[in-house]
Amino acid sequence: MIINNNIGAMNAYRLLNQNNLSGSKAMEKLSSGLRINRASDDVAGLAISEKMRAQIRGLNQSTRNAQDGISMIQTAEGALEESHNILQRMRELAVQAANDTNTASDRSAIQAEIDQLTKDIDRIGNNTEFNTIKLLNRNSVSQAEADAIISNLKKWWLKEAEELVKAGFGLEASDINMKVEIFDNPSNPAAALVEASFQSAPGNTIGTPDITGQGSNLTLKINLAHSRPVNGSSDGGSGPQYISRVMAHEMVHAVMMTTMNFGDLPIWFNEGTAEFIHGADERLKNSIYLAGGGLGATHLDAGVSAVVNNIGSGNYNDWNGTSIDYSTAYLAVRYLDWQIRGTQDGGRISGGTNADNDGIKAVMDYLKNNPTHNLDSALSALHSANKISFSSTAEWINAFKSDINTFANMESQAGIQLNMNVVNGQFAPETDTGSIIGSDVTGISGNAKTAETILPQTDGTNATEVDQPLSGFTIAWPSTSELQNNSDLKIQIGANTGQNMALRFGDMRSTALGISNAGSGLDLSSHTKASKAITKYEQAISFVSSERSKLGSYQNRLEHTIRNLENTAENLQASESAIRDVDMAKEMIAFTKMNILHQAAQAMLSQANMHPQSVLQLLT
């Protein structure tokens, strides 16, 4: 028997401590309801459950984010509901103003209400906000798409267009400032346009069709709604309009605006020369075979006649900006070019004896050298030089209408039929641009050239960006902040990076809706103007309907998103609970066991402490 080391007591004490520790852990788990209270309870389980907790909290916050997004959408959609009501009233007023039973004073009263309603459309667009964020005066431009457009403009689109205008028309701007703007407006059918300030003609206000002189303050506007930089094409018009062609078209406008009396030239001439620079395309093809009533080559005469009859008087009020308008303008300028070239372009029906191989360039030279003169003056000068047989626009229009079918079907002008891509007697409505004769650059005559040859569709991959690619213009590019301010609003609808949804709010102000005229409402002062206003209001109503439909689809998506997020969070919470929560019944069994063992160990420790005292009996 020994007394220095009480092994039994030591063993009982060790087990008592273990029982105390296990009992404390069981008590902790029962008190917290958690199986894992610290990393030592389950190392892997803690790591997994913490990741799940982060996901769960992220999903719950995403649900709240999505609900905030719905609130934002409902704010915008509610404002647009009132815009719709206003537009319906404006259209009603336009219908009323179109009735010639109204006197000038009646229409003036209608105009006053139209002007006020237009201002309220702008007020709604400018003042509708959610959490101080403006919703309806945004440009809705995707910065990524805008960056791609700007990159290609700097690389080759603008430079190529400027060089083509110089080669084709001998026109070149000098020291002109031009601003580039990018917008996104499906209601505006233009893929791109050039705007400028003009001097008003006597008795008229700025912004009306009656303008004269050269333009200033040029702005090149590109509409992302119809332009995509990936393949260099856009969806404007009746067929694909390659952006390089659109840029060439707009560059003609930009240069003509700054070198001649652009504001006093007929709109068919301005648009026709812009179309002429790059040659015929799908728009002309489609216009002719649709107007002709069929696809067969036998319908060419009827198709061309129907298109040409659309020219009317050639003034602004006859221009509606439709595909057939552009097709007519192209044929008109091409016919003028053909008449000036005469026998040097394969023959003509009638004209002067002094043919000029410069063709339409001869007109451009006159207008450039006489920047205050108009087209009638140019035609009169060419007539005096015995280059053409007509001396005025009116005489030219009559000749154009009477000669066009002969012009289109002459053997030397087979290029027009090539442009229609006649195969086995049928117009093939495919999207290639066909061949072009004599309308790309001055000096080319009789040689069929493909659209790809005239305007190569290079992707600019190996080109270098040049901040100022033009020799005659200084470009002011949109700043990064301008694009960022108009970028999509991102709603974080997931727990992780990149799990977001873009909300794109359009510009719902009067200018974007196409119902503003120099800061006022559309002019309803005559039957003709009121009738055109009806169409514009219909388009605006359709645009707002489209925007509201888009917002409605956003809201429906977010509602589905919320249900999905809630379901995912619930399932993930169940998984986290299985790892982290304690089984109370099972833990109570363990706790009871530890309590019993604690009492037994305590009793045995007492007995073990008493055991060495028996040694004293040996000493008595």
Secondary structure, 3 states (H helix, E strand, C coil): CCCCCCHHHHHHHHHHHHHHHHHHHHHHHHHHCECCCCHHHCHHHHHHHHHHHHHHHHHHHHHHHHHHHHHHHHHHHHHHHHHHHHHHHHHHHHHHHCCCCCCHHHHHHHHHHHHHHHHHHHHHHHHCEECCEECCECCCCCHHHHHHHHHHHHHHHHHHHHHHHHHHHCCCCCCEEEEEEEECCCCCCCCEEEEEEEEECCCCCCCCCCEEEEEEEEEEEEECCCEECCCCEECCCCCCEEHHHHHHHHHHHHHHHHHCCHHHCCHHHHHHHHHHCCCCCHHHHHHHHHHCCCCEHHHHHHHHHHHHHHHCCCCHHHCCCCHHHHHHHHHHHHHHHHHHHHHHHCCCCCCCCCCCCCCHHHHHHHHHHCCCCCHHHHHHHHHHCCCCCCCCHHHHHHHHHHHHHHHHHCHHHHHHHHHCCEECCEECCCCCCCEEECCCCCCCCCCEEEHHHHCCCCCCCCCCCCCCCCCCEEEECCCHHHHHHCCCEEEECCCCCCCEEEECCCECCHHHHCCEECCEECCCCCHHHHHHHHHHHHHHHHHHHHHHHHHHHHHHHHHHHHHHHHHHHHHHHHHHHHHHECCHHHHHHHHHHHHHHHHHHHHHHHHHHHHHHHHHHHHC
